Amino acid sequence: MMQTLNDQKLLRLIRYAPVVIIGVVTLVISLVLIKGNQARSEARLEALRSEVIEIQKETIRQHVNRVIQEIDYHRALAEGQLKRQAKMRVDEAHAIATNIYSQNAHLPEDVVTEMIADALRPIRFFDGRGYFFVFKMDGINVIHGLKPEIEGNSGWEAKDSRGTSILQEHIRLIAESGEAFYRWWYSKPGYPKDQEFEKIGYGKYFAPYDWFIGTGEYVDDVESDIQQHLLDWVTSYQYGDDGYVFVLDEEGKLLAHPHREYLSQPLSLIQFGGGQDIWERFQAAAPQGGFVEYQLIFTDDRQKLSYIAQIEEWGWTIGTGFYLDDFERYLDVKREEVAMLQRQEWMRLTLAIGSLAFAMIAFSLLLSMQVSRRFGRFQEKIAAHFNQLVQTRDQLQQIAQKDVLTNLPNRLMLTETIQQGIEEGREKGLHLAVVFVDLDNFKRINDIFGHSTGDELLVAVSERFDFLLEDDDLVARFGGDEFVFCFPNLKSFQAAERKIRRIKRVFDTPFKVGGRLVTTGCSVGASMFPADSDSAEVLIRNADIVLYKSKAAQRKGEVFFYSAAINEEVQYAFQMQEQLKQAIERNELFVLYQPQVDAAANEIVGVEVLARWENSKLGFVPPDKFISAAEEAGIIHQIGMWVFRRACEDVLSISPNGENALKLSVNISPAQLNEAEFATDMLAVINEVGIDIDRLVLEITENILIHDLTEVAPMLHSLRHLGFGISLDDFGTGYSSLSYLNTLPITEIKIDRCFVDKLLVSDQSDSLIKAILAIGAASDFSVVAEGVETKSQYVKLKSYGCHFVQGFYFDKPLSLELLQARLEKTVSYPAL
């Protein structure tokens, strides 16, 4: 009886104890999970808020510091800039006078003087304030750009307010070394005559007529110009969507602000919460640089945080800021999204735990007292094995569909999602967009900061991308620094554009990784269903093709959508690169020669080699297209060396080395100059062919000097040291700087055909060509004019003293056979 009772109790215990235990455990687990998820979510949101605000604070501090650095740099250069500009202008005037004299030395001095005066007197600079004056070394004025009425008079006894004999001091300094800077005090137009201002000038001795040519400028005018230039620059300075920088003077009045109606208004008129004057807060923070938080009444009491710093020398206060409530609204949206996700997770968790509890309770009620311990042990082993299999299955599913680094979906899950979106879009008549995103300069970030920083950046980008997603959107890591978005259920093309703009705005704020701020951008390509394809693989491929076009076009702010024209263009570029790799082996490349004629002797003295390519599939490919394709494919050096060797062999075969040997000009790609073995390879070809190195001229463009001056300058000096001539092609079409001519081993400059074409119809082109010829004469450079197509152009260039000319008036580019026939003629070109 007792045994039966115990068995019944044991049976009831076995049947009902699990129910109670499971219920209690389920409740405890649910509460723990809910509390844990809530705490983690709040911590994550608070960390995000702190991080975003810190990043924004650092951003505005960097923008203020950048503006201050720019102002300090220009302020420090005020006097030096004045001196450099004055010297440059006088050097130009001296070169003009020298050129006029050299071409007209046989004429009387008064005639040549009048020619020089006509050239120099109307020239103005320093925003119209600057002019040239010319004095004899005995003090007689020859030319005065501002007061022609004093020409012919002596200024020997003139003194400034400090008792300095102005002209005597100028002449003494110039006589010592031929050129000199000097200072004096002088009245300024628009001010009382007894009020004088300091001027800095520069003069240079002109030996033919015992003159000196000079100019000068007021120091405070240059500084005022710099201040106004900087204020205009700050007024237009913007960053992000609506960020701007403002400047205040010592009285708190606005000097620079994007809303120009606020300029010259005192900041003290604007009050913030608490009634304290904002200007007092700014003055306290500005000397050391600091953040000021205040509440603006005129913007509905919005809270703003600004960074303020000071330029003590000019009494300027610089600042910029942002509204704190912008981030609070953003975080409120994210907090609501997190709360919704928590509710959904709680429902799923409750359903899962309830189902599991019900299954366990049902299973336990089936047990009886006759179940042996051995069977129980077997059951435990089976349950353990089952749990292990479930874990293994979940792990395999995670590996199959998730990226390990970012935990974003991978390619497999992306393809499945896109295909599902296509099916749903087909049923509902909606669009789907596939957007391919590639980070800019990611390799450079890895190289500079290391791959661990690169991985952290990818994770940070992934987190921001994840916050962008809405409804059924998905973003996957496609590989490396590539991400692909899937935007289903779109009603229009414009809806895709709006989402893409949100993607690009992610990169407006720097990323904080590895304890540093990292700034990057992205290139974007997009394709659409049903317009471009109804296949997930094809849509991804099309978006990738458009991304390639976007990066090749180097237009960072533009978004490209797939089209048949873009596809055809990209495919043509791919095909051109592939065909070009075999062009030398297939003997498809050939060269032509453009004769260069001595303008005075009317004889061919040299040729410029021109590469051409004709392909069996593509036909004749223009040089500008296949040269850029060769540079992109990394085979430009191979093609360039083939052209150089062929040209050396050809020219040597029809014009042996000697006193009157034909010169050879060869165009050099910027990519070739960056080859470490470029000079060695060129010298090896010369030694093998046997042509004299002093016959060879290497032509470079000004664009090389703008972008790669530091890198290519040593190579150019090395090539010149070996004996090559160095020609600056298309002179005047780029950002021309006389410093190139002084610091680089240039031996020749070429006047671009666009100036020659307008020589007879444009006074500006005529003057510019004269100036280039004057520069060439002053620097002892050879000058070549390109694109000469008429006899009138030739006659005028020859009268101006141009050394060499080339163009269709003499010959089109010739094959070697036609060039040889031209050389063998007794009279090469019509005599003038």
Salt bridges, closest charged atoms under 4 A:
GLU54 OE2 - LYS57 NZ 3.84
GLU58 OE2 - ARG61 NH2 2.46
GLU70 OE2 - HIS74 NE2 2.77
ASP72 OD1 - ARG75 NH2 3.64
GLU79 OE2 - LYS83 NZ 3.81
GLU79 OE2 - ARG183 NH2 2.34
ASP91 OD2 - LYS87 NZ 2.87
ASP91 OD1 - LYS204 NZ 3.39
GLU92 OE1 - ARG89 NH1 3.46
GLU109 OE2 - LYS136 NZ 3.51
ASP118 OD1 - ARG121 NH1 3.96
GLU151 OE1 - ARG121 NH2 3.25
GLU169 OE2 - ARG172 NH2 2.62
GLU176 OE2 - ARG172 NH1 2.85
GLU198 OE2 - ARG183 NH1 2.82
GLU217 OE2 - ARG129 NH2 2.60
ASP220 OD2 - LYS188 NZ 3.08
ASP221 OD2 - ARG129 NE 3.57
ASP221 OD1 - LYS188 NZ 3.04
ASP225 OD2 - ARG129 NH2 2.43
GLU251 OE1 - LYS253 NZ 3.82
GLU261 OE2 - HIS259 ND1 3.88
GLU313 OE1 - ARG75 NH2 3.90
ASP325 OD2 - ARG302 NE 3.02
ASP325 OD2 - ARG329 NH1 3.65
ASP326 OD1 - ARG302 NH2 2.84
ASP326 OD1 - ARG329 NH2 2.57
GLU328 OE2 - ARG49 NE 2.46
ASP332 OD1 - ARG335 NH1 3.04
GLU336 OE2 - ARG343 NH2 3.65
GLU337 OE1 - LYS334 NZ 3.28
ASP394 OD1 - ARG393 NH2 3.23
ASP403 OD2 - ARG477 NH1 3.35
GLU423 OE1 - ARG426 NH1 3.03
GLU424 OE2 - LYS428 NZ 2.69
ASP438 OD2 - LYS551 NZ 2.86
ASP440 OD1 - LYS556 NZ 3.87
ASP447 OD2 - LYS443 NZ 2.99
GLU470 OE1 - LYS499 NZ 3.55
GLU470 OE2 - ARG502 NH1 2.61
ASP473 OD2 - LYS499 NZ 3.00
ASP534 OD2 - ARG426 NH2 3.54
GLU558 OE1 - ARG555 NH1 3.35
GLU569 OE2 - LYS549 NZ 2.37
GLU578 OE2 - LYS581 NZ 3.37
GLU608 OE1 - LYS750 NZ 3.11
ASP681 OD2 - HIS637 NE2 2.89
GLU688 OE1 - ARG645 NH2 2.70
GLU699 OE2 - LYS750 NZ 2.90
ASP766 OD1 - LYS770 NZ 3.47
ASP766 OD2 - LYS796 NZ 3.98
GLU786 OE2 - LYS750 NZ 3.17
ASP811 OD2 - ARG822 NE 2.97
